[in-house]
Amino acid sequence: MSIPAPTTVAERKALFLARLKSGESCLSSSDKEGYRVLCYYHGAFLFVAVGDDGTSVLHLPADEILLNYVWARDGVRMDLEWVDGQPRWRYALTPEEQLESWQKLLTRLSPVTDSTRRFVASTLAGLAAIAGGSDN
């Protein structure tokens, strides 16, 4: 017996959170500028990035903050539409577009691998070493 796919934005958000909190899924991306991963690591949502501009770790302390952060980065889309013969940017998504955007985010989740865990741990260790270093 299969579980039906989530059909509302709220259900898709809940599934997204559940998959991240399982510790088995993450959002990751890499390109010529660096590597980024959003994961649930030791009970915390973290966005870890290493690239040309340096290293950063963002701790997202609550479910709603995480969802808002993900939505701001990946769920929002701007469309240029014509109204009365004039171009106008449209930022608000229709309910159907929101549903589609959350589905795309769900499909972008990938399995957390040992290398992902090592990347996050080594990045945190490197920052801890800097924080614990002396100012001599």
N, CA, C and O of each residue as an XYZ file, in Angstrom:
544
protein
N       0.843     -1.172      0.000
C       0.000      0.000      0.000
C       0.893      1.241      0.000
O       1.708      1.417      0.905
N       0.745      2.085     -0.991
C       1.580      3.274     -1.084
C       0.909      4.455     -0.391
O      -0.315      4.536     -0.285
N       1.757      5.364      0.073
C       1.268      6.572      0.727
C       1.012      7.613     -0.357
O       1.876      7.832     -1.206
N      -0.152      8.260     -0.349
C      -0.429      9.255     -1.384
C       0.518     10.452     -1.268
O       0.938     10.823     -0.172
N       0.841     11.035     -2.394
C       1.711     12.203     -2.429
C       1.010     13.383     -1.763
O      -0.212     13.507     -1.848
N       1.775     14.250     -1.101
C       1.150     15.416     -0.481
C       0.524     16.317     -1.543
O       1.104     16.540     -2.605
N      -0.661     16.828     -1.240
C      -1.395     17.606     -2.238
C      -1.575     19.073     -1.850
O      -2.132     19.849     -2.626
N      -1.109     19.463     -0.660
C      -1.208     20.857     -0.247
C       0.183     21.390      0.068
O       1.118     20.622      0.295
N       0.306     22.712      0.079
C       1.583     23.340      0.429
C       1.982     22.940      1.845
O       3.145     22.620      2.092
N       1.029     22.954      2.778
C       1.327     22.596      4.170
C       1.852     21.161      4.266
O       2.800     20.898      5.006
N       1.245     20.235      3.525
C       1.708     18.839      3.533
C       3.108     18.730      2.939
O       3.931     17.962      3.437
N       3.384     19.484      1.885
C       4.702     19.430      1.245
C       5.764     20.042      2.150
O       6.885     19.538      2.216
N       5.423     21.121      2.845
C       6.369     21.706      3.804
C       6.667     20.714      4.927
O       7.818     20.539      5.325
N       5.618     20.069      5.429
C       5.791     19.089      6.511
C       6.667     17.929      6.046
O       7.525     17.465      6.796
N       6.463     17.461      4.832
C       7.281     16.376      4.294
C       8.728     16.832      4.115
O       9.655     16.084      4.423
N       8.924     18.047      3.622
C      10.263     18.613      3.459
C      10.984     18.632      4.810
O      12.126     18.183      4.915
N      10.313     19.153      5.840
C      10.898     19.190      7.182
C      11.205     17.791      7.700
O      12.281     17.548      8.245
N      10.270     16.884      7.532
C      10.463     15.519      8.022
C      11.668     14.859      7.358
O      12.450     14.180      8.024
N      11.818     15.053      6.063
C      12.956     14.454      5.356
C      14.273     15.059      5.815
O      15.261     14.347      5.994
N      14.287     16.389      6.006
C      15.518     17.012      6.513
C      15.821     16.535      7.927
O      16.956     16.166      8.229
N      14.812     16.539      8.796
C      15.016     16.155     10.193
C      15.389     14.687     10.352
O      15.924     14.298     11.390
N      15.123     13.886      9.363
C      15.518     12.478      9.445
C      17.038     12.343      9.452
O      17.579     11.327      9.887
N      17.718     13.379      8.966
C      19.179     13.323      8.868
C      19.650     12.550      7.664
O      20.853     12.399      7.450
N      18.720     12.059      6.875
C      19.074     11.247      5.711
C      18.986     12.022      4.400
O      19.417     11.524      3.360
N      18.428     13.245      4.436
C      18.277     14.052      3.226
C      18.859     15.438      3.444
O      18.918     15.937      4.569
N      19.285     16.047      2.354
C      19.813     17.406      2.402
C      19.559     18.083      1.061
O      19.214     17.431      0.075
N      19.735     19.395      1.040
C      19.766     20.146     -0.208
C      21.231     20.510     -0.419
O      21.859     21.099      0.460
N      21.762     20.171     -1.550
C      23.148     20.539     -1.808
C      23.286     21.011     -3.246
O      22.502     20.653     -4.125
N      24.308     21.824     -3.451
C      24.613     22.278     -4.799
C      26.095     22.605     -4.864
O      26.724     22.962     -3.867
N      26.621     22.473     -6.052
C      28.012     22.837     -6.267
C      28.158     23.393     -7.672
O      27.436     23.016     -8.595
N      29.092     24.279     -7.800
C      29.413     24.862     -9.091
C      30.841     25.378     -9.009
O      31.554     25.083     -8.050
N      31.256     26.135     -9.991
C      32.641     26.594    -10.009
C      32.951     27.550     -8.854
O      34.120     27.767     -8.533
N      31.923     28.121     -8.229
C      32.149     29.025     -7.106
C      32.191     28.335     -5.758
O      32.600     28.955     -4.776
N      31.784     27.073     -5.670
C      31.868     26.402     -4.378
C      30.837     25.321     -4.174
O      30.185     24.856     -5.109
N      30.711     24.935     -2.917
C      29.813     23.858     -2.524
C      28.960     24.350     -1.370
O      29.456     25.022     -0.465
N      27.668     24.013     -1.403
C      26.726     24.425     -0.382
C      25.853     23.239      0.013
O      25.479     22.419     -0.825
N      25.539     23.164      1.293
C      24.653     22.100      1.750
C      23.771     22.637      2.878
O      24.236     23.333      3.780
N      22.495     22.295      2.799
C      21.529     22.588      3.852
C      21.142     21.242      4.428
O      20.633     20.373      3.719
N      21.389     21.074      5.736
C      21.148     19.763      6.337
C      20.730     19.909      7.798
O      20.726     21.002      8.362
N      20.383     18.782      8.380
C      20.074     18.689      9.801
C      21.225     17.924     10.412
O      21.388     16.730     10.160
N      22.021     18.601     11.210
C      23.261     18.021     11.723
C      23.294     18.181     13.238
O      23.263     19.302     13.746
N      23.357     17.069     13.960
C      23.387     17.071     15.429
C      22.275     17.927     16.019
O      22.504     18.715     16.937
N      21.067     17.765     15.483
C      19.897     18.447     16.029
C      19.741     19.894     15.628
O      18.981     20.632     16.257
N      20.454     20.320     14.582
C      20.354     21.716     14.152
C      20.298     21.802     12.626
O      20.977     21.052     11.925
N      19.483     22.724     12.131
C      19.477     23.011     10.701
C      20.672     23.908     10.403
O      20.828     24.962     11.018
N      21.503     23.496      9.472
C      22.680     24.274      9.100
C      22.732     24.450      7.594
O      22.410     23.542      6.829
N      23.151     25.656      7.187
C      23.482     25.912      5.793
C      24.978     26.201      5.791
O      25.426     27.212      6.331
N      25.749     25.300      5.177
C      27.207     25.386      5.167
C      27.645     25.633      3.728
O      27.227     24.933      2.805
N      28.491     26.637      3.557
C      28.962     26.973      2.214
C      30.457     27.245      2.250
O      30.961     27.937      3.134
N      31.150     26.685      1.273
C      32.571     26.937      1.083
C      32.750     27.288     -0.378
O      32.309     26.558     -1.265
N      33.406     28.423     -0.620
C      33.582     28.834     -2.003
C      34.609     29.928     -2.151
O      35.405     30.195     -1.251
N      34.571     30.549     -3.300
C      35.521     31.610     -3.619
C      35.460     32.765     -2.627
O      36.474     33.411     -2.360
N      34.277     33.025     -2.082
C      34.103     34.147     -1.158
C      34.394     33.773      0.291
O      34.278     34.624      1.172
N      34.764     32.537      0.559
C      35.077     32.119      1.924
C      34.181     30.996      2.393
O      33.556     30.291      1.601
N      34.136     30.851      3.701
C      33.386     29.782      4.348
C      32.329     30.403      5.252
O      32.589     31.379      5.955
N      31.145     29.825      5.222
C      30.100     30.330      6.113
C      29.246     29.184      6.626
O      29.056     28.165      5.963
N      28.739     29.392      7.832
C      27.793     28.458      8.439
C      26.646     29.287      8.981
O      26.850     30.209      9.770
N      25.456     28.956      8.557
C      24.260     29.628      9.039
C      23.441     28.610      9.809
O      23.061     27.569      9.274
N      23.172     28.921     11.074
C      22.327     28.062     11.901
C      20.911     28.611     11.842
O      20.672     29.766     12.195
N      19.986     27.792     11.401
C      18.571     28.172     11.292
C      17.855     27.529     12.477
O      17.574     26.331     12.443
N      17.550     28.306     13.531
C      17.173     27.732     14.824
C      15.768     27.151     14.965
O      15.477     26.527     15.985
N      14.891     27.331     13.987
C      13.522     26.825     14.145
C      12.963     26.397     12.793
O      13.417     26.855     11.745
N      11.975     25.518     12.836
C      11.354     25.006     11.615
C      10.878     26.133     10.702
O      11.163     26.131      9.504
N      10.152     27.093     11.271
C       9.579     28.170     10.459
C      10.674     29.047      9.852
O      10.537     29.515      8.721
N      11.741     29.267     10.583
C      12.862     30.050     10.050
C      13.503     29.310      8.885
O      13.837     29.913      7.866
N      13.673     28.004      9.040
C      14.225     27.193      7.951
C      13.334     27.276      6.716
O      13.826     27.511      5.612
N      12.039     27.087      6.891
C      11.116     27.120      5.749
C      11.132     28.483      5.063
O      11.123     28.562      3.835
N      11.156     29.549      5.850
C      11.217     30.893      5.268
C      12.526     31.109      4.523
O      12.535     31.724      3.457
N      13.622     30.614      5.065
C      14.924     30.757      4.422
C      14.955     30.005      3.088
O      15.400     30.547      2.076
N      14.489     28.778      3.094
C      14.460     27.969      1.872
C      13.556     28.631      0.834
O      13.903     28.702     -0.346
N      12.410     29.107      1.275
C      11.469     29.741      0.348
C      12.076     31.000     -0.256
O      11.932     31.243     -1.454
N      12.755     31.804      0.562
C      13.361     33.041      0.068
C      14.469     32.750     -0.947
O      14.652     33.515     -1.894
N      15.205     31.662     -0.760
C      16.298     31.318     -1.664
C      15.821     30.605     -2.926
O      16.309     30.880     -4.022
N      14.875     29.697     -2.769
C      14.546     28.803     -3.874
C      13.092     28.791     -4.318
O      12.786     28.255     -5.384
N      12.197     29.358     -3.543
C      10.789     29.256     -3.879
C      10.213     30.467     -4.560
O       9.177     30.384     -5.221
N      10.870     31.584     -4.406
C      10.347     32.825     -4.967
C      10.795     32.951     -6.411
O      11.917     32.596     -6.771
N       9.903     33.457     -7.214
C      10.264     33.667     -8.613
C       9.624     34.970     -9.063
O       8.503     35.306     -8.679
N      10.360     35.680     -9.875
C       9.830     36.923    -10.413
C       9.410     36.687    -11.857
O      10.128     36.061    -12.636
N       8.253     37.193    -12.189
C       7.763     37.100    -13.558
C       7.462     38.499    -14.059
O       6.898     39.323    -13.340
N       7.841     38.754    -15.286
C       7.497     40.014    -15.922
C       6.195     39.789    -16.676
O       6.110     38.932    -17.556
N       5.195     40.564    -16.321
C       3.917     40.441    -17.009
C       3.505     41.816    -17.522
O       3.972     42.844    -17.032
N       2.639     41.813    -18.498
C       2.177     43.056    -19.104
C       0.777     43.360    -18.599
O      -0.137     42.546    -18.731
N       0.623     44.546    -18.018
C      -0.666     45.000    -17.501
C      -0.963     46.342    -18.146
O      -0.207     47.300    -17.982
N      -2.052     46.407    -18.872
C      -2.446     47.641    -19.572
C      -1.311     48.172    -20.444
O      -1.073     49.378    -20.502
N      -0.616     47.261    -21.121
C       0.453     47.649    -22.036
C       1.752     48.043    -21.367
O       2.682     48.480    -22.045
N       1.843     47.900    -20.045
C       3.051     48.269    -19.304
C       3.648     47.035    -18.630
O       2.918     46.203    -18.091
N       4.983     46.921    -18.663
C       5.605     45.786    -17.967
C       5.525     45.983    -16.452
O       5.669     47.099    -15.952
N       5.295     44.881    -15.728
C       5.228     44.927    -14.270
C       5.776     43.614    -13.731
O       5.459     42.540    -14.242
N       6.600     43.712    -12.695
C       7.117     42.503    -12.056
C       6.068     41.917    -11.134
O       5.406     42.637    -10.388
N       5.926     40.621    -11.192
C       4.998     39.910    -10.303
C       5.834     39.006     -9.410
O       6.586     38.162     -9.896
N       5.699     39.186     -8.109
C       6.472     38.403     -7.146
C       5.637     37.321     -6.470
O       6.127     36.222     -6.211
N       4.386     37.631     -6.187
C       3.530     36.685     -5.480
C       3.160     35.527     -6.406
O       2.751     35.724     -7.550
N       3.313     34.339     -5.883
C       2.960     33.159     -6.657
C       1.520     32.752     -6.381
O       1.003     32.944     -5.280
N       0.897     32.200     -7.380
C      -0.447     31.657     -7.200
C      -0.336     30.418     -6.313
O       0.753     29.863     -6.167
N      -1.439     29.980     -5.724
C      -1.390     28.750     -4.919
C      -0.847     27.552     -5.706
O      -0.116     26.726     -5.159
N      -1.202     27.462     -6.977
C      -0.709     26.350     -7.802
C       0.807     26.455     -8.000
O       1.509     25.444     -7.966
N       1.311     27.673     -8.205
C       2.752     27.872     -8.378
C       3.502     27.574     -7.073
O       4.603     27.024     -7.101
N       2.907     27.937     -5.937
C       3.529     27.617     -4.647
C       3.623     26.108     -4.468
O       4.654     25.588     -4.043
N       2.555     25.419     -4.790
C       2.535     23.969     -4.684
C       3.623     23.353     -5.569
O       4.337     22.442     -5.151
N       3.733     23.858     -6.777
C       4.749     23.376     -7.713
C       6.160     23.670     -7.195
O       7.048     22.827     -7.321
N       6.375     24.852     -6.619
C       7.694     25.217     -6.099
C       8.104     24.325     -4.938
O       9.257     23.902     -4.859
N       7.164     24.031     -4.030
C       7.496     23.137     -2.919
C       7.759     21.717     -3.421
O       8.593     21.009     -2.858
N       7.064     21.300     -4.464
C       7.332     19.983     -5.036
C       8.737     19.945     -5.623
O       9.447     18.954     -5.456
N       9.147     21.008     -6.308
C      10.502     21.068     -6.855
C      11.540     21.005     -5.748
O      12.570     20.347     -5.897
N      11.274     21.688     -4.632
C      12.202     21.623     -3.507
C      12.294     20.205     -2.958
O      13.380     19.734     -2.618
N      11.150     19.527     -2.872
C      11.163     18.133     -2.412
C      11.991     17.243     -3.332
O      12.733     16.379     -2.866
N      11.863     17.457     -4.638
C      12.595     16.602     -5.579
C      14.092     16.923     -5.590
O      14.898     16.101     -6.026
N      14.465     18.114     -5.111
C      15.881     18.473     -5.039
C      16.586     17.878     -3.825
O      17.816     17.884     -3.766
N      15.831     17.366     -2.858
C      16.467     16.727     -1.709
C      17.257     15.516     -2.189
O      16.798     14.746     -3.032
N      18.440     15.369     -1.638
C      19.270     14.228     -2.011
C      19.735     13.519     -0.745
O      19.700     14.101      0.340
N      20.169     12.272     -0.873
C      20.623     11.544      0.312
C      21.882     12.178      0.914
O      22.767     12.646      0.198
N      21.933     12.178      2.238
C      23.143     12.616      2.931
C      24.140     11.467      2.845
O      23.826     10.324      3.178
N      25.319     11.785      2.403
C      26.377     10.767      2.281
C      27.414     10.968      3.384
O      27.407     11.977      4.090
N      28.289     10.002      3.511
C      29.383     10.148      4.473
C      30.239     11.358      4.138
O      30.711     12.052      5.038
N      30.443     11.616      2.859
C      31.253     12.779      2.480
C      30.542     14.082      2.852
O      31.201     15.058      3.210
N      29.204     14.112      2.771
C      28.458     15.302      3.202
C      28.663     15.523      4.694
O      28.910     16.647      5.129
N      28.561     14.459      5.477
C      28.754     14.572      6.921
C      30.178     15.023      7.244
O      30.377     15.861      8.124
N      31.167     14.474      6.539
C      32.561     14.885      6.764
C      32.761     16.351      6.394
O      33.463     17.078      7.097
N      32.149     16.791      5.291
C      32.255     18.182      4.869
C      31.721     19.112      5.953
O      32.390     20.079      6.316
N      30.531     18.836      6.472
C      29.934     19.679      7.503
C      30.790     19.643      8.771
O      31.082     20.689      9.350
N      31.189     18.452      9.202
C      31.993     18.328     10.422
C      33.336     19.050     10.290
O      33.760     19.739     11.217
N      34.001     18.897      9.154
C      35.313     19.541      8.995
C      35.170     21.060      8.895
O      36.029     21.794      9.383
N      34.100     21.535      8.272
C      33.868     22.981      8.194
C      33.620     23.550      9.592
O      34.177     24.587      9.952
N      32.792     22.874     10.368
C      32.533     23.326     11.740
C      33.805     23.274     12.581
O      34.072     24.188     13.360
N      34.590     22.207     12.427
C      35.844     22.082     13.179
C      36.816     23.198     12.801
O      37.495     23.757     13.662
N      36.878     23.514     11.513
C      37.760     24.585     11.068
C      37.362     25.934     11.655
O      38.222     26.713     12.066
N      36.076     26.207     11.693
C      35.608     27.464     12.279
C      35.812     27.476     13.783
O      36.137     28.517     14.354
N      35.626     26.329     14.435
C      35.873     26.245     15.883
C      37.344     26.496     16.195
O      37.670     27.136     17.195
N      38.228     25.994     15.343
C      39.662     26.213     15.543
C      39.994     27.702     15.438
O      40.814     28.220     16.196
N      39.349     28.379     14.491
C      39.577     29.820     14.345
C      39.047     30.551     15.569
O      39.707     31.453     16.085
N      37.862     30.174     16.038
C      37.248     30.825     17.185
C      38.046     30.578     18.456
O      38.096     31.437     19.336
N      38.669     29.409     18.558
C      39.432     29.072     19.752
C      40.881     29.512     19.691
O      41.619     29.358     20.664
N      41.294     30.056     18.558
C      42.690     30.481     18.396
C      43.006     31.708     19.225
O      42.108     32.423     19.670
N      44.293     31.944     19.426
C      44.714     33.110     20.201
C      44.939     34.301     19.272
O      45.119     34.140     18.065
N      44.926     35.464     19.840
C      45.117     36.699     19.076
C      46.576     37.131     19.059
O      46.855     38.290     18.752
N      47.501     36.262     19.372
C      48.928     36.634     19.428
C      49.470     36.927     18.070
O      50.649     37.254     17.934
